[in-house]
Amino acid sequence: MGSTVCISPAIFTAVAPIKPSLSRTRTLNTSISFSTNPNRNFTFKHIFSLSSSSMASSTLHVMASSSTGAASEELDTSSSTSVGANDLLIVGPGVLGRLVAEKWREEHPGCQITGETVTTDHHEELIKIGINPTLKGVKWDHKFPYVIFCAPPSRSSDYASDVGEAASLWNGEGSFLFTSSSAPYDRYDNGQCYEDSPVVPIGRSPRTDVLLKAEKIVLDGGGCVVRLAGLYKADRGMHLYYLKQGTIEANPHHLVNLIHYEDAASLSVAILKKKVKNRLFLGCDNHPVSRQEVMDLVAKSGKFDPTFMGFTGTDGPLGKKLDNSKTREELGWEPKYKSFAHFLGVSS
């Protein structure tokens, strides 16, 4: 039942316990900590092999070669493990991705969840919560039945290409979901906006161009897109940014649309489970509020410090009123937090 680790030439400590799994013969849960010179670059090659017998020993070989000053890393992986019917790949397992993993495992105990990251900075954290970490650029010898792309465009030089690479890891049997933003909707008068409302034309805004090009790749490939409103939770969100700034030079009457991280995760899981193709969904709480109302609710709750001083602007575009009633009806989904006021425990 033990494991062996072969490592050369860098200094590593590794533990690779093998635990029984309900969904397959064996489950590999790997914990690897690195003790190397942070100024040196390393090229990694991971080879995972598991025996088919539940009583046989398993081996994990990690070979690392130092290449100081190397311009790029060559990543490769091969695995003899079979892919479970409910296994999930999360590209960008940050706050939202980790909540998706938690809710997915509740629905599918025994499944394997893999999290793809750009760096190894948070791999130890992922291992602790049951997500098998891997690096962007790893070559797989298999594809995944479920893939969700949660990575933001801020850390990508070619976002559409990154989304396309993630889509290529989907085997088409379950679902591929891209979590986009509601920013592309072309409405700035605080008017109503639905799943199929017009979007900003390509070429007008670099920000929306990035999202729309990525969405097209997903939809053309049979995947689904969910456009999410502003995400928040107790320690994240626009309300905390406003509090930190004290005053904001912005129009207080601009409407914003919100959805709690937990609700965005449960909605994403509902879409993945639906196994539909080429569909676009909308994620929001159906209770748009003005910027001023957001901060009034924060003050009323008495749960946050310091005190927000106010908005000083009067100009600028207004927002939109997102309505995802169609999404809710199709998926049979409702948010846990029905509004920002509900989340704060105050009346609006």
N, C-alpha and C positions, 0 to 999 in steps of 0.2 A: 504493500500500500504506500510505500515511500516514493520519493522523487529524487532524481539526481540533476544537478545543475553543472554544466560545463561552461566555463567562462574564460576568455582570453582576448587581449592581455590586460584590459582595464580592471579596476578593482570594483567589485560589486558584492552585494549581499542579496540573496534571493531565497524566497520560500515559495514552493509551488504545491500546496496541498491539493489532493484529489478527493472530491466529495461525491457521494451518490447523487444522482439526479432522477427526478420522476420522469423527465421527458426523454432521457437517453441513457445509455449505459454508464457514461462517466461525464463529469463536469470539471473543467479546468478553471481553477480560481488562482490566478497568479499574482503574487506580490513581489515586486522588485524594487529595491532601493539602490540608488546610484551613489557611489563615493568616488568622484573623479575630479580632476582639475576643471573648474568651471570655464576656464579660458580655452579649453581644447575642444575641438569638434570630433565627433565620433560617428562612424557609419555602423548602423546596426543591421543585423540579419537575424530574424527570428524564425526558428523552425519548431513547430509544435507537433508532437506525435503522441497519440493516445492509443492504447491497445483496445481491442474490442471486448476483451474479457474484463468483467467487473473485479476480478481478483488479481489481475496481472498488474505489475508495476508500470508506472508511466514515467516518461522522461521529458524534460524541458531543456533544450540546448539554447544558450544565448551566446552568440559570438560577436565580439565588438573589436573593431580595428581602429586604432587612432589615426586620424588624418588631419593634423594641425593645418589650419588655413584652408581646408577643403571648401570649395565653393558650393557644393550641394551634397545632400545625403541620398544614398541609394537604399531604398527600403523594400523589403520583399518578405512575404510570408507564405507558408504553405501549411495546411492542416489536414490531418486524416480524420478529424471529427466530422460527423454528419451535421447538416444544418437542420435545426428543429423547425417545425411548421410555424411556430410563433416567435422565433428569434427576431430580435430588433437591433438595427444599427442606428445610432443617434450621432449625426454629424453636428458637432457643437454642443456637447453635454454641459451647458452652463446652468443657470438657474432654471430656465424653462425645461431644458433637456433632462435635467435630473428629476424634476417633478413628473415629466412624462414617463421616465423609467420607473419611478415608484408606482405610478398608477397602472402602468402596463404589467408590471410584475404582479400586482394585486389581481389583475384579470387573467394572467397566464403564469401561475406558479410553476417554477422549474424551467422557464425559458432562459435563454442566454441573451444578455443585453451587452452590446459592444458600443463604446463611446470613442468617436474619432476626434482628436484634437490636433492643434497646430504644433504645440510644444508638450513636453512631459511635465510641465509645472504642476498640474493638478492630478496627475495619474494616481498618486497615493490616495488622494481623497476619493477618486472614482472607485478604486478597488475596495475601499472601506464600505461603500454603499452598494457593492455588488455589481458594478459596471466594469466590464473588461476593457481597459484602455488600449488604444492603438493610435499610431501617428498618421497624420495626413500623408498620403503618398505610398502607403503600404499596398503591395499587390496581393490580392486575395486569389485563392484557387477555387473560391465558391462565391455565390451571391446570396443576398439576404431576402427573405420573404417580406419583411417590413423595414422600411427606411424612412427616417424623418430628418429633415435638414433644418437645424435651429441656429446655425452660425450666422452672426451679423455680417453685413458687408464691410464694416469698418476695418477688419483685419485681412481683407482680401484684395489682391491687385487685379484679379479677374473673377469677379463674383459669379457671373454666368457660367464660366468654365468650371468653377468649383461645384456649382449646383449640378452641372452636367455630369461631372465625375461621380458625384454621389448617386445620381440617377442610374448610372451604369452599374452600380453595385446592387441594384434591385432586380430580383428574378422574375418580377411580374405576377407573382402568385398571390401576394397579399395587398399591400398598399405602399405607395411612395408619397410622402407629404412634405411640402415646402411651406414653412411658416414665413409669410410675407408681412407686409404692413398695409394699413389702410391709407397710407399717404398718397398712392396713385389716383384715388378718386378725385375727379376734377370738379370740386364744389367748394366755394369759398363765400357763401352767403348765409351760413347757418341753416341751410335747407336740408331736406331729407335725402338720404343716400342709402341704396340697397346693394345687394351682392352684384347685380348686373348694371349698376350705374356707370356712366361714362368715366373713362380714366384720362389722365393727362396724356396728350399726344407725345409720341417718341420724338425727342429732339428739343423739347421745351425745357426740361429739367434734368440735369445729370443724376440727381438723387432718384427720381422716379424711373428714369431710363434703366438704371441698374436693376431695380426691382422687376420692372415689366419684362426685361429681356430674360431674366432668370425664370420668371413665371411662365413665359412662353416655352422655354426649354422643357419645363416640367409638364405642362399641359400637352405639348406635342408628343411627349414620351409616354403619355397615359397616366401620369401622376396627378395629384391633387394639390391645390393651393388653398391656404387659409390666410386671409388678410386680417391681421390682428390689430385691434385698437391699442391705445397706450397701456402698457403693462405696469402693474404696481403691486406692492405688498407692503407690509409694515415698515420694512427697512429699505425699500426701493420705490422710486416713482417720482413724477413731476412735483408732487407736493413737497417732497423733501428737498428737491433742488430749489424750489421757490423759498422755502424756509431758510436755506443756507445763504441765499443771495440777499434776503431781507427785503429788497425792493426789485421789481422787474419792470423794465421799460417795454411793456406790451399791452395790447388792448384787453382789458379785463372781461369784455363781452364776447370774446372769441370762444366758441363752443369746442369742448374736447370730449373725446369718447374714450372710455376706459374698460379694461377687463383685468380681473385679478389673475396673478400668475397661476394659481391653482385651477381657475376656471379655463384659462388658456390651455393648460395641460390636459384637463378632462375633455375639453372639446377636441383637442388633437387626437387623443386616444379614441374618442367616438368616431372620428373620421377614419382613422386607421382600421378600426374594426369593421367599418361599413364596407370596405373593399370595393369602393367605386372608382371609376376611372375618369380622367379628364374633367374633373369638377372643381369649381371655385366656391369656397365657403367664406363666411364673414364671422369674425369673433369680436363681440362687444357685449356690454351689459344692457343695451337698449335704454340707458338713462344718461344721455349726454348732459353735461353741465358746463357752465361757463368757467373760465379761469377764476373769476371772483368767487363763484359758488364753491369751487374746490377748496379755496383757502378759508372761506367762511365756515365750511364744514369741519375743516381741520381745527380751526380756533374753537368751534363749538364742542368738539370732542374732548378738548383739554388733554390730549394724549401726546402732544408734541411740543418741543422747544426748539429754537426760540420763537418769539412772536413775529409773524409776518407783517411787515410795515405797509405793503400795498403795491399796486400797479401804477406806473406813472405814464404809460402810453395811452394814446387814444386812436391812433391810426393802425393801418395794417389790415390784411385780409381777415375775414371771419372764418369760421370753421364749417362743420357739417354735422348733421344728425344721423348717425349710423343706425340702421335697423336690420337685424339679422333674423327676423321672424321666420323667413324661408329656411334658413339653415337649421334653426331649432326644430321646426316641424319635420324636416326630412330626417334628422338624426335622432329625434326624440331627446334632445339635450336641453338642459336648463342650467344656468350658472348657480353656484353655491352662494356667491355674493351678488345679489340682484342689482346693487348700485354701490357707488362709492360711500354714500351715506349709510347704507346697510353694513358695509364693511366696518365703518367707524362706530357703529352702534348708536347713531343719532338720526333724528328725523330731518328730512331735506326741506 
